Amino acid sequence: TDSESFHWLNHLVGRPSSRLPLAHQHSTPTGLAIILCIMTATIAVPPAAPVVHSTGDKFLTGFEIFFRRTFLSLLILFLAPIIVILLWYTHAHLDGSFLALFERFYERGFFVTVYIDAWRPVAFGSPIAWKIIGGFVALQIMLDIAVPGKKYNGPVTPKGNVPHYKNNGLAVYLITMTLFAVFGLYLRVFDPAVVYDQFGYLLGAANLLGVVFAFFLYIKGSYFPSSSDVYPTGNLAFDYYYGVELYPRILGVDVKLMTNCRFGMMIWPLIILSFAAKQHQLHGALSDSMAVSILLQLVYITKFFNWESGYMWTLDIMHDRAGFYICWGCIAFLPSVYTTAPLYLVARPIHLGTPLATAITVAGLACIYLNKNADDQRQAARAAADRGEEYPILGAPAKFVEAVYVGADGKKKRSRLLRSGHWGVARHLNYTWELLAAFLWCCPAAFGHGLPYFYWYFLFVCLVDRALRDDRRCRAKYIVGWEEYCKFVPYQFVPFFF
């Protein structure tokens, strides 16, 4: 036990205690427990949480409408931008220690620490940060327009509209990575570590950009919608937070595709590669811990862009509208939270050794493969069934539950719920593989501090919430069919556990 941590906790509950010195930088077992409790409470409802079905309130009780729409919207609008800046501030000024951050709250007060110490120096970005963001956005728009790809359709919306896309995500991703490697790492036209050097300013600029862009989308959706799929509630806080338009387009550019895929997911690999370049500049070499963490993330991101057309059929795109939660989340929250492990490792290289580094890499690659295989398995099995063919899984034909539901047009329709392979083990085994993969690219940072695992904390709560929302939506949609499916597959994530 750590008596100083107990004294700090006593102060929180109003008991006399001695002060915890800022020099106490390491997360002891008691301190780590405090960190996990506080951070989990802070992100218990992440930006993706207050989700309501596009067609209305039929899946929500009266209390849930108030709690999720008004209270949580305002709470997240207040807390989420703070988290983005505090993660960087904790790394840059407090040696990556959450305990040091809490002690700073104790000494200087929450608002002084957040708004004076952390936020004010970077709140409006810097000229370099705005040039980076502006150049990156312009490049992505240009590539999305210029790079060819096969046309494909998204799902039919509740109002009967069909979104159209171009399948060029993987090509745009490979071109972007090649440009960074050639002009940054090889020709040195720009310093590849500039993103790390400007990271605080970049987050400040991204925060501001995301807030303003979400307001623009609220005005556009309310008065100049791109289609009939507009769902205002009259609740200003919720409509700004969650958005009012399902598939907004600006000059022909799909907003959610651009913010989610071309900005958020595309800037993620550039950020961590810049962090790797900075570590090499500081220490003259790249640590095996940084190499393992970045390798696993790059494989995961590459898998995402290879599967981008499938992403257009997920909950994020089909049901969640374009507002603060999705668009600000991908512009500001994703760059800050998803990169915490490599950010921590820049100044703290950890030597894993060949056996441990190899074991983590192999396990991480296996989890990423299984995550992809689960998604591929479901799509392939359904496609084969639609063609009247059998799809073999582990040597046996895939099995389905035929679920009847009433579509938006009032007609009865059928859907096939796969109960073989991954989907016969647990209803969201793909999330289990994703959580394991994320943990494995965080764990090379060891366990000295909680900062490198913040992404994993967020992802865990986010995916559990998403699974529960999906279960509620499917239960209301399929009714008897979903009950039958749950009898075959009773567990959400882990058999016999959850």
N, C-alpha and C positions, 0 to 999 in steps of 0.2 A: 504494500500500500504506500501511497505518497501523501504524507500529511499536508504538504503545501497545496496539493490539489483539493483536499478536503477543506482546508481553510478557505480557498477560493470559492468552493461550492457553498460553504457556510455563509459567506458574504452575500451570495446570490439570494439565499433564503432569509436574509436579514439578521444573521447571527454575527457577533463580533468575531473578527479573524485578522490574522496578519496578512499583509499584502504579498501577493505572488510576484517576485521580481521579474522584469522583462528578460533577464538573462536566462530564466528557466524556459528553454526553447524546445525541449523534447517532450513528446507525448508519451507519458508513462501509462501503464495500464488503466489507472483511474482516470487520468486526463483524457485518454483515448475514448473511454466510455462516455465521458461528458461530451466530447466532440461529436461522437456518433449520435447521441441523443439530440443535441442541439441542432446539428446539421440535418438530421432526418426530419425533425419537426419543421425546420425552415423550408425544406423542399417536399414536405409530405404531399402537397398538391402542386406538382411542377407546372410549367406553362401549358402543358398539354392536358391538364386535368379537367377543367370545367367544360366538358364537351356535351353538347345537346344535339340530338338528331336534327338533321336539316329540315325535316318537315314539321317540327313543332315540339310540344312539351309532352307528348304521349308517353314517353319513357321516364318522366320525372314526377315526383310528388311535389306538393306545394312548398314544403320546407326546402327540398332540394333546389327548386327554382330560385328561391331567395338566397340560399346559402351558396350555391355554385355560381349563380348569375351575378348577384350584387356583391355579397361579402367577399367571396373568393376573387372575383375580378378585381375589386379595389385592392385587396391584400396583395395579389400578385403584381398588379401594376406598380405598387409601392416597393415590394421586396425584390422583384426580379432584377431590375437595373442595378440595385445595390449589390446583389450577389455577384454580378458580372465584374464590377469594379473592385469589390473586396477580395475576390480571388486573386486578381493581379496584385493588389496592394499587399496582401499577405505574403505572396511570393517575393515581391520586389523589396519590401521594407521590413518584413518580420520573419525572414528566414523560412518562410513556408509553414509557420507554426500557428495553428488556430488558437492555441492557448495564449500565445503572445497577443493575438488579435483581441481575445476576450479581456485580457489584462489591459490592453489599450482602451477598450470600452470603459473599463473600471476607472482608469486614471483620468481620461479626458472626456468621457461621456460618449454615448452612441452617435449623436448627431454631429459633434465636433469631429470625431474620428472619421465618420462616413463622408460628410460633406465638405469639411475643411481640409483634413489631412489627405484623404484618399481621392475624392471626386474632383475638387476644385482645380487641382493642377492639370488634370487631363480632360475635363468635362467637354471642352469644345474641340478636342483633337489637336492636331498640329498641321501646318501646311504639307509636310511630307505624308502624314497619315491620310489626309484627304486626297492627295495625289495618288497614293497607293489604291485607295478604295475606288476612286473615280476611274483610274486606269483599268483596274480589275473588272469593274462592272461593264465598262465599255468593251473590253476584250471579250467578255462572256456573251454579251448581246451580239457582237459581231460574229463570233464563232457559231452561236446558235443559229443565226440566220444563214451564214455562208456554208457551213458544213452540211453535206447532204445526209439523208437518212430515210429509211422506209417510213411511210406514213402509217399511223395506226390510231385507233379510236380508244378513248377512255370509256368508263361505264356510263350508261344512260342515267341522267340525273333525275331527281324526283319530279322535275317539271318537263321531262321528256327531251332535254337537250343532250347532245353528244359532243364532249370535248375532243379536239383533234390534236395530235402530237406528231413530232418527227423523231424517230429513234436514232439520235446521233449522240447520246450522252457519253458513251464510252469513247467515241472518237474525239469529242470535245475535251474530255478528261485527259486523254493521252497527248493531245496537242498542247494543252495547258502545262502538263508536267514536262513535256519536252522543251517548251519555251523557257520554263524556269531553269531547267538543267543547262541548257545551252547558253542563255544570256546571263544567268546568275552564277552557276557553278563553273562553267567552262570559260566563257569569254569575259566574265566579270564586268559586264556592262553596268550591273548594279550589285551592291553588296547583298549576298544571299541571306545575311543575318539581319537585314534591315527591319524585317517584321518583328523580330525579338526586340531590337533596340527601340522600336516605336510602339511596342505592344500596348502599353498603357494608353497612349494617345489614340491608337487604332480602336481600342475598346470604347474610349470616350466618344470618338467620332461615330462608331457603329451604333452605340447607344442612342445618340442624338438622331442619326439617320433613321433608325428603326422606329423611334417614337413618332417622328414627323411623317414617315412613310405610312405608318399605320393610320394616322389621322387622315392623310390623303386618301387612303383606301376606304375609310369610313365615309368621307364626303362623296367619293366617286360611286361607291356602292349604293348610297342613299339617293343620289340624284342622277348619276350617269352610268347605270349598270350595263355590263356587257351582254347579259342575257336575262332571261326571266327568273333564273335561280337566285333570287334575292330574298333574304329572310330577316328583316329587321324586327326587333322585339319591342322597341320603344324604350328600352332600358339603355341609357347612354353609356354607362360604364361597361355593360356587357357587350353592347354592339361595337364599341371601340376595341375592347379586349379581344372578342371572338370573331369580329367581322360580320358583315351583312351579306357579302356576295360570295357565292360558292366557287365560281370559275372566272374571276376578273381577268381581262386582257387590256394591255396598254399598247396601242399602235401595233396590234397583232401579236404581242409577246405575252405568253401565259405567265401571270404573276407568280403563282405557286410553284410552277416549274422553275422559274428564274430564282426565286428566293430560296427554295428548299434545295434544289439540285445544283444550279449554276453558281449560286453564291455560297450558301452554307456548306454543303458537302464538297464543293470544289475548292473553297478556301482552306478547309480543314487540312488537307495534305500539304498545301503550301506553307501553312503556319508551322507544322511540326518539322518539315524539312528545314525551315529557317531556324528553328530551335536547334536542330542537329548541327547546322552550320555554325551557330554561335558557340555551341559546346566545343566544337573542333577548334574554333578561334581561341577560346579561353584556355583550353587544356592541351592543345596540340594533337588531339586524337579523339575519336568517337568511342565512347564507352560501350561495352557489350550490352549493358542495360538499356541505353538509349537506342541502340541498333535493334534489339529485340522488340521494344515497345513500338518503334516506328514501323518496322517491318510488318508486324501484325496489323497495325492500323492501316497501312497502305494496301495490304491484301484485302482487308475488309472493305475499304473504300472502293477499290477496283471492282470487287464483287458487286457492290451497290450499283456502280455505273453500268456494269454488264447486265444488270437486272432492272435498269431504270424503268423500262416499260411496265414491268410488274409492279413497281412502286406506285405507278399512277392508278392502281386498283386497290390501294391500301386505305386504311382509315384516315390517314392524314389528308389524302386528296379527295376521297369520295364523300366524306362527311364533314370535315373540319373546314370552316370558312376562312377567307383571307383577312386577317386582322392582326392585332398586336401579337397574339399568342403564336401564330405560325410565322408571320413575316419578321417581327422583331426577334422572335426566338431564333430564327435561322441567321439573321443579320448580326445579332449581338451575343445572344446566349450561347449558341453553338460554338463560335470561335473561342469563347472564354472557358466554357465548362468542358468541352470534349477534348481539350488539349492540355488538361492539368498535369497529367503524368509526365509528358516530355518537357513541359514548362519547368516542373520541379527538378528534373534531371539535368537541366542546362548547367546549373552552378553546383550540382551535387552528383557528379558521376559515380556510379556504383559498379564495382566489378563483381559480376556474377560467377565467372568461371565457365569454361566450355561445357561441362556436364549440365549445370543448372540452366544456362542460357539455351542449350539445345533442347532440354526437356520442356521448358516454357514455350519455346518456338513451336515444337512439334505438337504439343497439346493445344496451343492457340490456333494453329493452322487446322487441326482436326475439328475444333469447335466451329471455326468459320465455315469449313466445308460442310459440316453437318447442318449448320444453319441454312446454307444455300441449298443443300440437298432436300431439306424439308420443304422449302418453298417450291423448288423444282418438281418435287414429287407430287405435290397437290395439284399444280397446274397441269402437269403431264397426265395424271390420272383422270382429271376432269375432261381434258381435251380428248383423250382416248374414248372415254365414255360417251361424249357428245358425238363421236364418229361411229358409235356402236361397236367399239373394239374393247378388248380386255387389256388392262395394263398390269403387268406382273410386278409385284413387290415382294422381295424375299422368296421368290419362286412360286408365289400364289397370286391369283387374280385380286386386284384391288377391290375392297368392299366399301359400300356406301350406305348411308341412310338417306332415303328419299324424303325430303322435307317439302311440304306444301306451304305456300305463303301467298298473301294477296299483294299484288304489285301496286305501284302508284296509280295505275290506270283502273284499279278496281278489279282486275282479272286475276284468277288463280294461276299461280305458276309453281314450277318445281325447281328445287335446287339439290345438288348432290353434296352430302357432307362426308368427306373421306374419313374412314375409321380403320385404315391400314397403315403400316409403316410408322413413321414418326407420329402421325395423327391418330394412331390407335394406341399410342403409349400415353400421351397427354395432349390436351386440346391446344396448348401453346408451347409445345416442346421446342419450337423454333426460337422462342424467347429465352428458354433455358440455355440453349447453345449460345445465343447472343450475349447473355449475361456472363457466362463462363469465359467467352472470348474476351469481353471487355475487362474482366478481372485479370486475365492473364496478360493483357498489355499494360495494365496498371501496376501489377505486382513487381516488375523489375525495379520500381522505385523503393522497394522494401517497405518497412512498416514503421519508420521513425515518425512520420507525420500523417495527418489525415488528408492533406491537400491533394496528393496524387490520386486519391480514390474518390474525389468528389463526383467525377463523372459516373463512376460505378454506383454511388449512392443515388444519384439522380436517375440513372437508367433503371435501377431496380424498382424504385417507386413508380416511375413513369410506365414501365411495362406491366407491373402488377395492376396499376390503375387502368391501363389500356385493356388488359385481359378481362378485368371485371366489367368495364363498359361494353366490351364486345359480347360478353356473356349475357348481359342484360338486354342488349339490342337483339341478339339472336334469339333469346328466350321469348321476347315480345314478337319477333317476326315469324319464327317457325313454330312456336308453341309446342304442339305434340311432337313434331319432328325433332325439336331440340331436346326435349325430355328423353326421347328414345336414344338420341345420339349420346347424351350424358350418361345413360345407363351403360353403354359400351365403353365410353371414355370418361370416367368419373373425375379424373384429376386434371388440374390446370397446367401445372409446371413440372412437378416431380411425382412419379408414381408412388402411392402409399404415403405421401407426405403432404403435398399441396397441389 
